[in-house]
Amino acid sequence: MDIKDMELRDYCCLNRPRFRVDPEADAEWFFGNKQVSDELLARIRSDFDIRGVPKCGVIGRFGDGKTHTLYHIKHLFEKKPENYPAKCFFLGIAPYDERIPDLGGWKYIHGKMLDSMGEAFLRLIVQEFNRSSEDKTADLSNEMKNLFKFGDENLKRSLANVLSGYFLRETRSTLPAWQWLRGSKLEKGAQAQDLAATKALENAEDMVNVVLNLGNLVRKTQGKAIVFLMDEAQDLNNVDKRLIEIHHAFLQLASDYNQDVGFIIAYFGQGQQFIPKAIIQPADDILSRLGVTRQNVDEAFINLIRLINTKGDMRAFMSNLLQNIKDEGKAKDLISNVTLAGKVTWQSLPFTEDALDRAVEILFQNEQTRNARMIINTLAQVAAVAYHRGKEANQYLIADRALLDSAMPRV
């Protein structure tokens, strides 16, 4: 076996092209302190029982796994719908910037929410509603309007007309419908008349009511709620002139009257002082609807910093990571072919156990390296050092303690 001809993927027997974890593709994984995941899932289940839908969040530093956690939640909802009866939609709030047109205000966030649902999903729920109608002679738009709970009569009628007119059949462009749904102004003409919308979405309250009514429709057709997984919510600290508008929009979502549209936000920080100001200013009314105060806010916003809370957590994270990115068959064959038996296991390849223990000693010293991203990056870089040295010598070099100590300064 010529080591010099190997790729890093083969050297480490990876089941993927790179020594990396993808938050979406690897959403099934959730490594670290199990107590944190238990607390998060307990909050979500409690929200289903009390509020009808999750209304909570996660907080952590860069690299703690906030994005991965949101995708893990999405994975659980899809895998266990009997425990988590909701359809998840992922979106990133960043980059929020009121200085740039179309990147600020609730209209910007509303647009991202609609985009995350997409045309295909809206078409699906409209068609399902049409098929579920007991009276096949009834007017679909009127039945839909009677289902909606939020907004004035003009809003309900307009939304029903837009959905039934543009999403029931695939015979016309939905562009005018999307423009109306997003709150864009339509030019006067045939398309505007075809919408049969007697009201434009001119403010945040109407936009939220549209989403809440879509939640009513999903509940009716699928027996589920919808939940928006909002990443990078620390950008809500950039809200300035639109603070009242965005706070009130989240207040509508947090309201007890809304039991069909939830949210789980993820934001950077640690502690109550990092809660996005659009959530807690000008008042704590949103927190109260989530059943918490500033003093016990961590019950609604779970702190992910505790995922790697001890050296044992970090060591377990490394073991789980290495095993799950490994091709077991290839790893066992490699160990046999290059006579590594007794030096490394297929799970830890190319690292020795004492090298991993040493990595924990070094990384755990600094809070900035005590997170998932830094652990993964460090192991990847040390593995790359072993790989390049092995290629140069044309022999398999394991990442033992001595190699790790020599490679870590570069890391």
Secondary structure, DSSP 4 states (H G I P E B T S, - for coil): --GGG--HHHHTTBSSSSS---TTTTTT---S-HHHHHHHHHHHHHHHHHTSS-EEEEEE-TTS-HHHHHHHHHHHHHH-TTTS-EEEEEEE-----TTSTTSSHHHHHHHHHHHHHHHHHHHHHHHHHHHH-S-TTS-HHHHHHHH--SS-HHHHHHHHHHHHHHSSSSSS--HHHHHHHTTPPPPSSHHHHHHT-SS---SHHHHHHHHHHHHHHHHHHHS-EEEEEEE-GGGGGG--TTHHHHHHHHHHHHSTT--SEEEEEEEE-SSGGGS-HHHHSS-SHHHHHTT--STTGGGTEEEGGGGG-SHHHHHHHHHHHHHHTB-HHHHHHHHHHTT-TTT--TTTTTB-HHHHHHHHHHHTTSGGGSSHHHHHHHHHHHHHHHHHHHHHHTS---B-HHHHHHHTTT-
